[in-house]
Amino acid sequence: MNEAIVLAGGRGTRLQSVVSDVPKPMAPINGRPFLCYLFDMLLSHGYNHVVLSTGYMHEVIEQYFGDRYRDLAISYARELSPLGTGGGLLNAIQHCHTDAVTVLNGDTLFHIDFEALHRFHQMHNTPLSIVLRHVDDTSRYGSVLTDADGRITSFVEKADSQGAGYINGGIYLLSPTLFDGRTVGDVFSFERDIMQSQYAQTPFYAMASDGYFIDIGIPEDYARAQREFPAIK
């Protein structure tokens, strides 16, 4: 079984000036919720089960999709109160059954070779693989540095990052063992409390991809998605 978790619980405050009546992952792109494009991508790579980590306006997502989208079975891991990205992931991973789970952000479409990601992950025998994307301006995201073998050597915060470089593209392949010692219901950040606090002791690796990438979290890129998505479906 190929399983994925989609983080779909955020409020999307930066986008609310143009999308205020649905949660950000349900923002309509040419008449279809953004999540449909993510699901179509997962289906094209053989995924058959997705867990949606929901919170804000969760009922909108659940009522629209129910328990299936085409051949993709859908489970829900609802946050009754905000758990942070780490707590949300730990809550969602309880619905997964494999030892390597793909994680995607619910507001980002990044076309990658998922089969290559699985090979990369197995080759490095790592509990966490991250997919990177090269951009001209890293200041919106922060940047990620690696050595020649792909091992992560540094995470650079947004405030300290500028110019061209590699950013975290919001796609991970991870082992549930990353959360050993933590309890469902704990509130913590996956980025800060797992990735940034453990990479120096635990080998985490990053694979770069030059596939189509868009984060609809700001109005300008949401508008760009309306123009570009017909060409990339």
C-alpha positions as CSV (number, residue, x, y, z in Angstrom):
1,M,0.0,0.0,0.0
2,N,1.3,3.4,-1.0
3,E,0.2,5.9,1.7
4,A,0.4,9.7,2.0
5,I,-0.5,12.2,4.6
6,V,-1.7,15.7,3.4
7,L,-1.4,18.5,6.0
8,A,-4.7,20.3,5.4
9,G,-5.5,21.9,8.8
10,G,-4.1,25.4,8.5
11,R,-6.1,28.6,8.5
12,G,-4.4,30.2,5.5
13,T,-4.5,33.7,6.9
14,R,-2.4,35.2,4.1
15,L,-4.9,33.9,1.5
16,Q,-8.1,35.0,3.3
17,S,-8.3,38.3,1.5
18,V,-9.3,36.3,-1.6
19,V,-10.4,32.9,-0.2
20,S,-12.4,33.2,3.0
21,D,-15.3,30.7,2.8
22,V,-13.3,27.5,2.6
23,P,-10.0,26.2,4.1
24,K,-6.9,26.9,2.1
25,P,-6.6,23.3,0.6
26,M,-10.1,23.7,-0.8
27,A,-9.4,27.0,-2.5
28,P,-11.0,26.7,-6.0
29,I,-8.6,26.5,-9.0
30,N,-10.5,26.7,-12.2
31,G,-13.6,25.3,-10.5
32,R,-11.9,22.4,-8.7
33,P,-10.6,22.4,-5.1
34,F,-6.8,22.5,-4.9
35,L,-6.8,19.1,-3.1
36,C,-8.1,17.5,-6.3
37,Y,-4.9,18.4,-8.1
38,L,-2.8,16.8,-5.3
39,F,-5.0,13.7,-5.3
40,D,-4.7,13.4,-9.1
41,M,-0.9,13.6,-8.8
42,L,-0.8,10.9,-6.1
43,L,-3.1,8.6,-8.1
44,S,-0.8,8.9,-11.1
45,H,2.1,7.6,-9.0
46,G,0.2,4.6,-7.6
47,Y,-0.9,5.9,-4.2
48,N,-4.2,4.3,-3.0
49,H,-4.6,5.7,0.5
50,V,-4.4,9.3,1.8
51,V,-4.8,10.6,5.3
52,L,-6.0,14.2,5.6
53,S,-4.8,16.0,8.7
54,T,-7.6,18.5,9.2
55,G,-8.5,21.2,11.6
56,Y,-9.9,24.6,10.6
57,M,-13.2,24.1,8.7
58,H,-12.6,20.4,8.6
59,E,-16.3,19.7,7.8
60,V,-16.0,21.4,4.4
61,I,-13.3,18.9,3.3
62,E,-15.1,15.9,4.8
63,Q,-18.4,16.8,3.2
64,Y,-16.9,17.4,-0.2
65,F,-14.7,14.2,-0.5
66,G,-16.2,11.7,1.9
67,D,-14.1,8.5,2.1
68,R,-13.0,8.3,-1.5
69,Y,-11.7,10.3,-4.4
70,R,-11.7,8.2,-7.6
71,D,-9.5,5.2,-6.6
72,L,-8.0,6.9,-3.6
73,A,-9.3,5.9,-0.2
74,I,-9.4,8.8,2.2
75,S,-9.1,8.8,6.0
76,Y,-9.3,11.8,8.3
77,A,-7.2,12.7,11.3
78,R,-9.0,15.7,12.8
79,E,-7.3,18.0,15.2
80,L,-9.8,19.0,17.9
81,S,-7.4,21.8,18.9
82,P,-4.3,23.0,17.0
83,L,-1.4,20.5,17.4
84,G,1.2,22.1,15.2
85,T,2.7,20.4,12.2
86,G,4.4,17.8,14.3
87,G,1.4,17.0,16.5
88,G,-0.8,16.9,13.4
89,L,1.5,14.4,11.7
90,L,1.7,12.2,14.7
91,N,-2.0,12.2,14.9
92,A,-2.4,11.3,11.2
93,I,0.3,8.6,11.2
94,Q,-1.9,6.5,13.5
95,H,-4.0,5.8,10.3
96,C,-1.0,4.6,8.3
97,H,0.2,1.0,8.0
98,T,3.5,1.3,6.1
99,D,7.0,1.9,7.4
100,A,7.6,4.8,4.9
101,V,4.9,7.4,4.6
102,T,4.8,10.3,2.1
103,V,3.9,13.7,3.5
104,L,2.7,16.7,1.5
105,N,1.6,20.2,2.3
106,G,-2.0,20.8,1.5
107,D,-1.3,24.2,-0.1
108,T,1.6,23.2,-2.4
109,L,1.7,21.3,-5.7
110,F,5.2,19.9,-6.5
111,H,5.5,17.5,-9.3
112,I,8.2,15.0,-8.4
113,D,9.2,11.5,-9.3
114,F,7.9,9.7,-6.2
115,E,9.4,6.4,-7.3
116,A,12.8,8.1,-7.4
117,L,12.1,9.5,-3.9
118,H,11.5,6.0,-2.5
119,R,14.7,4.7,-4.1
120,F,16.6,7.6,-2.7
121,H,15.1,7.0,0.8
122,Q,16.0,3.3,0.8
123,M,19.5,3.9,-0.6
124,H,20.3,6.2,2.3
125,N,18.6,4.1,5.0
126,T,17.3,7.3,6.6
127,P,14.3,8.0,8.8
128,L,13.6,11.2,6.8
129,S,14.0,12.3,3.2
130,I,13.1,15.8,2.1
131,V,12.5,17.0,-1.5
132,L,14.1,20.3,-2.3
133,R,13.3,22.8,-5.0
134,H,15.6,25.5,-6.4
135,V,14.2,29.0,-6.4
136,D,15.5,32.4,-7.3
137,D,14.6,33.9,-4.0
138,T,14.7,31.9,-0.8
139,S,13.7,34.7,1.6
140,R,10.0,33.6,1.6
141,Y,10.8,30.1,2.6
142,G,14.3,29.8,4.2
143,S,16.8,27.4,2.6
144,V,18.3,24.0,3.1
145,L,22.0,23.1,2.7
146,T,23.4,19.6,2.1
147,D,26.8,17.9,1.6
148,A,27.8,16.2,-1.7
149,D,26.0,13.0,-0.7
150,G,22.7,14.8,0.0
151,R,22.9,14.8,3.8
152,I,21.3,17.9,5.3
153,T,23.9,20.1,7.0
154,S,21.9,23.2,7.8
155,F,18.5,24.8,7.8
156,V,18.6,28.6,7.2
157,E,15.7,30.6,8.6
158,K,13.7,33.0,6.3
159,A,15.1,36.1,8.0
160,D,18.7,34.9,7.2
161,S,18.1,33.5,3.7
162,Q,18.3,35.5,0.5
163,G,19.1,35.0,-3.1
164,A,18.9,31.8,-5.1
165,G,19.1,28.4,-3.4
166,Y,17.3,25.3,-2.4
167,I,14.1,25.4,-0.3
168,N,12.1,22.7,1.5
169,G,9.6,21.7,-1.1
170,G,7.1,20.4,1.4
171,I,7.3,16.7,0.4
172,Y,8.8,14.2,2.8
173,L,9.2,10.4,3.0
174,L,9.5,9.5,6.6
175,S,9.5,6.6,9.1
176,P,7.0,6.6,12.0
177,T,10.0,6.0,14.3
178,L,10.8,9.7,14.1
179,F,8.0,10.2,16.6
180,D,9.2,7.6,19.1
181,G,8.8,9.0,22.6
182,R,6.0,11.4,21.7
183,T,2.4,11.0,22.6
184,V,-0.7,11.6,20.4
185,G,-2.0,15.0,21.4
186,D,1.4,16.5,22.0
187,V,1.7,20.0,20.4
188,F,4.9,20.5,18.5
189,S,6.4,21.7,15.2
190,F,7.7,19.1,12.8
191,E,10.1,21.6,11.2
192,R,11.5,23.0,14.4
193,D,11.3,20.1,16.9
194,I,12.1,17.2,14.6
195,M,14.0,18.4,11.5
196,Q,16.0,21.3,12.9
197,S,16.7,19.8,16.3
198,Q,17.7,16.4,15.2
199,Y,19.5,16.7,11.8
200,A,23.0,17.1,13.4
201,Q,22.7,13.8,15.3
202,T,20.5,11.8,12.9
203,P,21.3,11.6,9.2
204,F,18.5,13.3,7.3
205,Y,18.8,13.5,3.5
206,A,17.4,15.7,0.8
207,M,16.8,15.0,-2.9
208,A,16.4,17.9,-5.3
209,S,13.7,18.0,-8.0
210,D,13.1,20.6,-10.8
211,G,9.4,19.7,-11.3
212,Y,6.6,22.1,-11.4
213,F,6.2,23.9,-8.0
214,I,3.7,26.3,-6.7
215,D,2.6,27.3,-3.2
216,I,-0.8,29.0,-3.2
217,G,-0.4,30.5,0.2
218,I,-0.3,34.1,-1.0
219,P,-2.8,35.8,-3.3
220,E,-0.3,36.4,-6.1
221,D,0.5,32.7,-6.4
222,Y,-3.1,31.7,-6.0
223,A,-3.8,33.9,-9.1
224,R,-0.9,32.3,-10.9
225,A,-2.3,28.9,-10.3
226,Q,-5.5,29.9,-12.0
227,R,-3.5,30.7,-15.2
228,E,-1.1,27.8,-15.1
229,F,-3.1,24.7,-13.9
230,P,-4.9,24.0,-17.2
231,A,-1.5,23.4,-18.8
232,I,-0.1,21.1,-16.0
233,K,-3.1,18.8,-15.2
